[in-house]
């Protein structure tokens, strides 16, 4: 409906406006069918799933591009291929923009970018989360450098908003080239299997340059980024489930860095005893168990959302509620690589700790760690600087911090995982804890090397020395006797102990030295 008739009545003009809006919102029928054929929803359908019913207020619906050349002057659709605005999720304001693949393939031009810039500026000014629903073909080639400059403006605003408002990117279609950097700058990336892909250079370019043949999903699909690259935090089979999980995540987040997360009352008593914990965690430090089951026992109603579930699985990062208060949980996972810390696990946990600190989310760290992963690949890959990222994140965090040692806590990994020496507010331990420089067997081999070598029965002497070392330095109360653990607690009382500690720490106030910013390890 491109031509506005010459009318004199306000009612007639209002009717024209209503008809125009209806036409814009309906969009191109053929384009909609193409979306359906790909198993994808339209931009407006996605927004309807994300926001509370009837809450969406669109901004610049009637915006059109002003570009000319390459046929653009004859094709000027309203919205210019992106729907922007705000609404609510569970009654709280959320800003959103959604690429409309039916218009220019969702490609970004100058007007398109300006709309996104505006909604990002509004989100920052209002102090409310920003969700991007991505389904676009990258820069609009016909607009040249103007499109590239548009991306630059988005990246700048992503960076400005970092640590100020929550930013969530939902990948619902292709995202190639420089466009992929905006999601990488945000807090969380959601992807849908089969229909969403992210890569800097596509399969055709890869083949031309390296000779490697690979599909789009094989190169940058949801499973690749969820398991291998770590670019994707959450991956789902369909758009409906994906967007529902975005809503759930938003329910756990504060509006901005000046607020605390919403507190919800729970029917799960904060002092509930967790008798199952006495059997879940074997006393034998060499036997694995699933740390997720421990977390289920501790948190309200057993519910939590795990971040990066399939990448660096040897450490768990999760959001949950404890006594109604949102907490970030960092935990070693003995089911994967014995819960050892390596390069990827250190990076994963460091960024999560940093993010929780930015948004006033208390941290609970569950330890069962045998140390850092040894090996040439790890050392040459920079385990020192990557491990230091996690150390830096904890040392820099000012939110309430509680450490719980379930079983093993050896060497530098014990220090890095929020020990008393790096500033945790409270440290608790179970009677099964073993805090030491290294395992008893390794320590005995070093300390008593000569005695073992000279013994008539080396194995018997080694066993005796291991027993002596454990009795002297690795008994459950050694750290408590030296003030490095605040209390050794009954595992069944853990939920109550943590709940009371969090309640006490809610008013914690800590300040860092005045500085422009730190210089964390890279």
N, C-alpha and C positions, 0 to 999 in steps of 0.2 A: 504494500500500500504506500507507494512512493509519492503520489501526488495529493497534496492537500487542497481541497476545493475552496473556493471563495465563499465563505458562509458569513452570515451576519448574526446568527443566534448563538448565544453561549451554550445552549443545550445541544445545538447541532455540532458545534466544535467539540464539546465534551464527548458526544457520541462518536465523532471521528477519532478522538483520542482513545476511547475505549476499544474501538475496532482496530486501531493501529497497534495498540498494546497486545491485543489478542492475537493478531497476526504475527507479531514479533515472538511472542511466547510459544506459539504453535510451531514456528520454524518451518523449514523445508521438509515436506513429507517424504520426498525421495531420499533426502539425507538421513532422516529418521529411520527409514527402512534399511539403509546401509549400516547404520549403527546396530540395529536389531540383528542383522545378518552376522555381525561380528560378535554377537553376544554381549553388547555393551548398551548401557543406558545413555540417555541424553544428559546434557549438562544440568538442565532444570530438574530432571528426575533425580539426579544425584543430590542436588541441593535439598530437595524435598525429603530425601531419606536422612540427610545429615541434620537438618534443623527441625525444631519443634513445629508442628503443623500451623500454618498461617502466620509464622513469625518473620518470614523473609521480606526484607525491604531492599529492593534492587536500586542500584546506583548507575546512572548513565546508560539506561536501557536504550536510549535513542541515539547513542553516539555512533558516528560513522567516520571512516577514514577520509583523508583529503589527498591521498596519493594519486598520482597520474602515471601513465605509461604502462606498457605490457597489459593493457586491457583493464587496469584497475579503475579507470575513470568511469567505466560503464557498469562496474559491479561494486556497489556500496551498501552492503547489507547492514541493517541495524545491529547493534552490540559489537560489531567488528570481531566476532568470534570469541568473546569472553563475557561471561555473566558475573557481575560483581555486586556485593552488597553485604548486609548483615542480618542476623536473626538471633535466635536463642537455642541453646542446648540445655535441657532441663532448667529452663528459665534464666540462664546466664548468657550474656551477650557473646556472640562469636562472629567474626568477620570471615568472609569466604569469597574466593573467586574460582570459577570453573571454566575451563576451556570448552568451547563448543566445536567439536570436530566437524560438524556439518557445514561450518563456515570457514572457508580457506584451510580446511584441515586442522583448524585450531592454531594455525601458524601465527606468530607474533609480529605485528607491525607497530608503527608509531602510536596510533590511536589505541590499539589493543594494550600496548605497554603502559600508556598513560593512565588507562583505567586501573590497571593493576597497581601502579605506583600510588594512585589516589587511595585505593582501599587499604593498602599497606600503611600509608601515612595515617589514615583514620584509625586503624587498629592500634598503632603505636600511641597515638594521641589519646585514645579512649582507654588504653590499658586493657585490651581484651585479646584472646587467642585469635590466631589467623590460620585458616585451613585452606590449602590450595588443592583443587581437584584437577589433576593434570591429565590432559589427553590432547596433545598438540604435536604438530609436525616440525617444531623448531622455528627458526627465524623465517619471516616472510621474504623470500629471495627477491621479489619484485621491488621491495622497499630498501634493499641494500643496507648501507651502514646505519640508517635510522633504526632498523630492527635490532642491529647489534647493540646500539646505544641503549635501546629499551631494556635489553637484558642486563646491561651494566647497572641501570637504575634499580632493577629488581635485586641484584646481588648486593648493592650498597644498602638497600633497605633491609634485606635479610640479615646482614651483619649488624646494622643499627639496632634491629629488634632482638638480636641474640641475647639471651639472658634477661630480657625485659618483658616480653610476652611469649607464651608458648607458640611455636610454629610447627605445624603438621603438614606434611606433603603426602597426598594420596595419589598414587600412580595408577591410572585407569586406562592407559593407552600408551603410545610411544612417547619417548622423551629422549631426544638425541642431540648430540653436539653440546654446545655451550649451555643449552637449556637444562642439562642434567646437573649443572652446578648449583642451581637454586635449591632443589631438594637436598643436596648434600650439605647446604648451609643451614638447613632447618633442624629442629630437634628430633623429629621422628619421620620415618619414611614407611608408608604402607604400600604394598603392591598386590595386584591380583594376578594369579597364575594364568598363563596363556595369552592374556590380552594386554598386559603391560610389559614394557621393556625399557631399559635405560642403558645407554652407552654413549661414549664420546665419538667413536667412529663405528659405523655400521658394518655388517658382514661384507658388503661389496668392497668397501675400502680396505678392510682387513685382508680380504683375498688378494686385492690388487697389490698391496704393499708387502704382505708377508707370505702369500700363497696359501694361507690357512682357510679352509672352508668350514663355515659354521652357520647355524640358523640364528635368527634374531633372539629366540628364547635361550638358545645355547650360549649366546654371547652376553645377553643382558636381561634374561628373564627373571621372574620373581624368585625362583628356587636358587638360581646362581647367586643373586645378591643377598639372599637370606642365609645361605650356607657357606659360600666361598669368599665373596668380596666383603661382606659385612655392610654393604651400602643400605640394605633393606632391614628394617627392624621387625616388621610384621608382614607375613604373606598369607593370603587367603584364596579360597577357590572361586569366590564369586563376589561381585560388587556389594550386594546387600549385606553379607556377613562382614565384609571389610569396613563398610561405612558404619555399621552397628558397633564395631569394635572401636572406631574412632570416637563415637559418642561416649562409649564407656571410658575410654582414656581421658577424654575431656572432663568427665565427671570427677576424676581424681586430681585434676590440676587446678592450681590457683589461676585467677584471671591474669595476674602479672606478678612481677618480682617484689611488689610492695605488699602483697597479700599472702595469707597462708591458705593452704588447700582447704576445701570445704570439709567440715566434720559431720559425720552422719552417725546417728545413734544406731546401736546394734543390739539384737537380742542375745548375742553371744557374750556371756559374762567375761569381763576383763580378767578376772582372777580364776577363770576355768582351769582346772588341773588337766594336764596333758599326759595321762598315764601311758599312752601309746609310745611316747618318746623314749621311755625306759627300754623298750624292745626294738625300736626302729634303728637305733644307732648301735652297732656292735662295739664292744669294748676293744676288740682286736683291731688295731689301727690298720691292718692290711686287708680287712674285709670291706668291700664297697657297700654302699646303700644309696638310696635316692634322696638327695637333699630337698627335692620338691615336696616330699611327704612330710619332712620336718616343717617346712614353711606352711604347708596346709594345716598342720596341727596348731601352729602358733597364731596365725592371722585370723581376723574376723571371718566366721562362716567358711573358712578354708578357701577363700577367693583371692586370687592375685592375678596380675597380668605380667607375663614375662617378656622382657625386652631382649631382642636378639636371641631368641630361644635356640636357634639352630646354628648360630655362629659363635665360635669360641665357647663351646658347651661346657668346658671345664670350670667356668664361673657362671653363676646365675645372677642376673640383675632383674629385679621385679618391683612392681608397685602394688601395695596392698593397704589394708586398714588394720590398725591395732587399737582397740578401744575407740573406734570411730575415727581415729587420726590417721591421715595418709602417711605412710612410711616408704622409704626406698630401702630395699634389701639387697645386699651384696653377699653372696655365699659361694664357697667352693663347692664343686659337684664331684664327689668321690666316684660317681658312676662313669665319669669321663676323664680319662688320663689321671685317675686318682685325685682329681681336684688340684693338680699342680698349676702354678701360674706360668704362662708363657707369654710371648709377644702379643698375640691377639687377645688373650684374656686380660692382660694388663691394660691394653688400649680400651677394650670394651668397658671394663669396670671404671677406669679413670674418667671416661666421658660421662658415664652415668652418675658417678659421684659429683662431678662438676656440675652437671645439670640439676641434680637434686639440691645442691647448695644454692644454685642461682634462684631456685623457685621455692625456697624455704621448706623443703621436705626433709624431715628427720631421717637419719641413716642408721640402719641396723646391719652390722656385719657379722656373719656366721662363719666361723673358722673351722676348717678341717683341711689343712694345707701341708703337704710334705715338703714344700719349698718351691724354688723356681726350676723350670725344666732345663736340665743340662744338655749340652750338645753343641757341635760346631755350628750347625745352622742357626741355632738360637743366638749364639755369641756373635756370629758374623752378621746376623740380621738386626743386631742392636738391642738385645734384651736389656742391656744396662739402661739405655735411654728410654725404652718403652716401659720397663718396670718403674723407672723414675717418674713417669707420667702419673701412675697410680699413687705413688708416694706423694707427689706434688699436690694432686687433687685432694687427698685426705688432709694433708698439712694445711691446705688453704681453706678448707671448709669450716664455716662458722655455725652451721646448723647443729642441732642436738645430734650427738653421735654415741652409739652404744655398740660395744664389741662383746660377742659371745663366743667363747672357745669351746667347741663340742668335743674335740678329740685332738688330733695332731696340730701343732703350730710350730713349725721348724724354721730356723734360720731367718734370712732376710725377708722371706714371705710373711713370717709372723709380724715383723716390724711394719711392713708395708700395708698389711691388712688392718689398719686403724688401731694400732696398739696404744697403750697408755703413753708411751714415749713420743708418739707423734700427735698426741692431743685428744684422743677419744675422751669423752666425758666420764663414761663408766665402762668398766671391763668386768664381765662375769665369766665364769667357767663352770663346766660340769665336772663331776668327780672323775670322769674318764679323760680329762685333759692331759696333754703332754706338751709342755712348752720347753723347747731346747734349741741349741744351735744346730743340731742335726739328730737323726735317729740314734738310738742307743747302740746299735750294731756298728754303725759308721764311726761314732764317737769312740767306742771301745777300741776299734782297730787303729785309730790314730793315737789315742792316749796311752794305750797299753801295748803298742806294737812290739816293743822289745820283750816284755814279759811273755807275750803270747808266742813269739818266735822261739824263745828259750825254753818254753815248757815242754815236758815230755808228751803231754796230751794237749796239743794246741787248741782243739775244738772245745775240750772241757774248760781250759783256761779262758778262752774267749767267752764262753757262756757265763762263766763266773764273773768276768769283768763287766759284761753287759748287765748282769743282774746288779752288780755293785753300782754301776753308773746310774741305772734307773732308780735305785734306792736313794742315792745321794742327790741327784740333780733333776730327776724327771718325775718325782712323785707329784700327785695332783695339787699339793698345797705349797710347793716350792715358791711359785710366783706370788701367791697370796701372802706368804710370810714376808716377802720383800716389798709388798705394796704395789706390785705390778698387776694384780687382779684384785678388784674390790670385794668380790665374794665368790665362794664356790657354792653353787646352788643345786638343789634337787631338780633334775630335768623336768619333772612333772609340774614344777612351779614356775617354769620359764615364762609362760605367757603373763602371769601375774606380775612377776618381777619386771619384765620389760614394760608392761602397761604402767606400772607405778613410776618407773624411771622416766618414761616419756611424759607423763603428767607433770612430774617435777621439772623437767627440762623445757617445758613449753614456753616459759618466760626467759629462756636463755638469751643473753645479749653478748655478742663478741664482736670486736672490731679489729680489722687488719690495719697495719701501718698505712699511712697516707702515701699513695703512689698512683701513677697513671695506670699502670697495670703490671702484672708480673711477667716473667719470661719463662713459661713452662717448657720442660724438655720436649723436643720434637723428634 
